[in-house]
Amino acid sequence: MTEEFKRLAAQNAPPHMPPAHLRDPGDNWVYAPDGTKYWGAFGASGLLLWHPDHGILLQHRATWSHNGGTWALPGGARRQHESAQDAALREAAEEAGVPGNLVTVLFVSVFDLEYWSYTTVVARAEEHFVPVMGDAESLELEWVAVDEVSTRDLHPGFASSWPALRERLIEFAG
């Protein structure tokens, strides 16, 4: 199935989605007053997963996705009444096969625009595991050394938040 996911991720159009009445209401765009669009009617969240020996788990985003072809964190739209932490863990499990029982949350960071927010859940992987693509939202998944993250073509939102997140993570890593 991974090869099929890779094929779909490389296309310029998203894979077939269920009809709107069958989708979660959170799977929708929010438009800023200036017209900028943000994914997730109830906000979005992602998991910045760190392993002391293997670095940060990054997702090479599908070509068809918003800012496709860039590197970012597994994550996505929050469901209605879902906490940001639950959403980050759910999305990471769906997109990268992250086993929730191996994750210890260290801290959260919230980017809040008042009409939309993105929460980064920063966590430690207690054991190394091989990430597995569970859908067509990734071109690839890779553990990247902390010092090498900024050398990737990062999603603009992640690129702007990475320096502060990195600094806080280093404090926790001690």
C-alpha positions as CSV (number, residue, x, y, z in Angstrom):
1,M,0.0,0.0,0.0
2,T,2.9,2.4,0.6
3,E,3.8,2.5,-3.1
4,E,0.2,3.4,-3.9
5,F,0.3,6.2,-1.2
6,K,3.5,7.5,-2.7
7,R,1.9,7.5,-6.2
8,L,-1.1,9.4,-5.0
9,A,1.0,11.9,-3.0
10,A,3.0,12.8,-6.1
11,Q,-0.1,13.8,-8.1
12,N,-1.1,17.4,-8.4
13,A,-4.7,16.7,-7.3
14,P,-5.8,15.3,-4.0
15,P,-7.1,11.8,-3.8
16,H,-10.8,11.2,-3.9
17,M,-12.5,12.5,-0.7
18,P,-15.9,11.4,0.6
19,P,-18.8,13.7,0.1
20,A,-19.0,16.8,2.3
21,H,-21.8,15.3,4.4
22,L,-19.6,12.3,5.3
23,R,-16.5,14.3,6.2
24,D,-15.7,15.7,9.6
25,P,-16.7,19.4,9.8
26,G,-13.2,20.3,10.8
27,D,-11.9,19.3,7.4
28,N,-12.4,22.7,5.9
29,W,-10.6,25.9,5.1
30,V,-10.7,29.1,7.3
31,Y,-10.2,32.3,5.4
32,A,-8.4,35.3,7.1
33,P,-9.7,38.8,6.5
34,D,-6.9,39.3,3.9
35,G,-8.0,36.1,2.0
36,T,-5.2,33.8,3.3
37,K,-6.5,30.3,3.9
38,Y,-5.7,28.0,6.8
39,W,-6.6,24.3,7.0
40,G,-8.9,23.2,9.8
41,A,-12.2,24.8,10.7
42,F,-11.4,24.2,14.4
43,G,-7.7,24.9,14.0
44,A,-4.9,22.4,13.4
45,S,-2.1,20.8,15.2
46,G,1.0,18.8,14.6
47,L,3.4,16.5,16.4
48,L,7.0,17.6,16.7
49,L,8.4,14.2,17.7
50,W,12.0,14.1,18.9
51,H,14.2,11.0,19.5
52,P,17.5,11.7,21.3
53,D,19.5,9.6,18.8
54,H,17.5,10.0,15.6
55,G,16.3,13.6,15.7
56,I,13.0,15.0,14.5
57,L,10.4,13.0,12.6
58,L,9.6,15.0,9.4
59,Q,7.0,14.5,6.7
60,H,7.7,15.4,3.1
61,R,4.3,16.8,2.2
62,A,2.3,15.5,-0.7
63,T,2.6,17.6,-3.9
64,W,-1.2,18.2,-4.0
65,S,-1.4,19.5,-0.4
66,H,-1.2,23.1,0.7
67,N,2.5,24.1,0.4
68,G,3.0,20.7,-1.1
69,G,6.6,19.4,-1.6
70,T,7.8,21.0,1.6
71,W,8.9,19.3,4.8
72,A,6.8,19.7,8.0
73,L,5.4,17.8,10.9
74,P,2.7,15.1,10.8
75,G,-0.5,16.9,11.6
76,G,-3.7,18.4,10.4
77,A,-7.1,19.7,11.1
78,R,-8.7,19.3,14.5
79,R,-12.0,17.6,14.8
80,Q,-14.9,19.3,16.5
81,H,-14.5,19.1,20.3
82,E,-11.0,17.4,19.9
83,S,-8.1,18.7,21.9
84,A,-5.0,19.9,20.1
85,Q,-2.9,17.2,21.8
86,D,-5.4,14.5,20.8
87,A,-5.5,15.8,17.2
88,A,-1.7,15.9,16.9
89,L,-1.4,12.3,18.2
90,R,-4.2,11.1,16.0
91,E,-2.8,12.8,12.9
92,A,0.7,11.5,13.6
93,A,-0.7,7.9,14.0
94,E,-2.7,8.2,10.7
95,E,0.0,9.8,8.6
96,A,3.2,8.3,10.0
97,G,2.2,5.3,12.1
98,V,3.4,7.0,15.3
99,P,2.6,4.7,18.3
100,G,1.0,6.8,20.9
101,N,2.3,4.6,23.7
102,L,5.9,5.6,22.9
103,V,5.2,9.4,23.0
104,T,5.8,11.6,26.1
105,V,4.6,15.2,25.6
106,L,7.2,17.8,26.7
107,F,5.4,21.0,25.9
108,V,3.0,22.7,23.5
109,S,3.3,25.9,21.5
110,V,0.3,27.7,20.1
111,F,0.2,30.1,17.1
112,D,-3.1,31.9,17.6
113,L,-4.6,34.3,15.1
114,E,-7.9,34.6,17.0
115,Y,-9.9,33.2,14.1
116,W,-7.6,30.1,13.6
117,S,-4.8,28.5,15.6
118,Y,-2.1,25.9,15.1
119,T,-0.8,24.0,18.1
120,T,2.6,22.3,17.9
121,V,2.8,19.4,20.4
122,V,6.4,18.7,21.2
123,A,7.2,15.2,22.4
124,R,9.9,12.7,23.0
125,A,9.8,9.3,21.4
126,E,10.7,6.9,24.2
127,E,11.8,4.2,21.7
128,H,12.9,4.5,18.0
129,F,10.5,3.2,15.5
130,V,10.3,3.2,11.7
131,P,7.6,5.6,10.5
132,V,5.1,4.1,8.1
133,M,3.0,6.1,5.6
134,G,-0.7,5.5,6.4
135,D,-2.2,7.7,3.8
136,A,-1.4,9.7,0.6
137,E,-0.5,12.9,2.4
138,S,3.3,12.1,2.4
139,L,5.9,11.7,-0.2
140,E,8.2,10.4,2.5
141,L,8.8,10.3,6.2
142,E,12.3,10.7,7.7
143,W,14.0,11.1,11.1
144,V,16.2,14.2,10.6
145,A,19.0,15.4,12.9
146,V,18.0,18.5,14.9
147,D,20.9,20.5,13.4
148,E,19.8,19.5,9.8
149,V,16.1,20.3,10.0
150,S,16.6,23.9,8.8
151,T,18.5,22.7,5.7
152,R,15.3,21.2,4.3
153,D,12.7,23.1,2.2
154,L,10.4,23.6,5.2
155,H,6.7,24.5,5.1
156,P,6.6,28.3,5.7
157,G,4.7,28.0,9.0
158,F,7.1,25.4,10.3
159,A,10.1,27.3,9.1
160,S,9.1,30.4,11.0
161,S,8.4,28.5,14.2
162,W,11.3,26.1,14.1
163,P,14.0,28.4,15.7
164,A,12.0,29.0,18.8
165,L,10.8,25.4,19.0
166,R,14.3,24.1,18.6
167,E,15.6,26.4,21.4
168,R,12.9,25.1,23.8
169,L,13.5,21.5,22.8
170,I,17.3,21.9,23.5
171,E,16.4,23.2,27.0
172,F,14.3,20.1,27.6
173,A,17.0,17.8,26.2
174,G,19.5,19.4,28.5
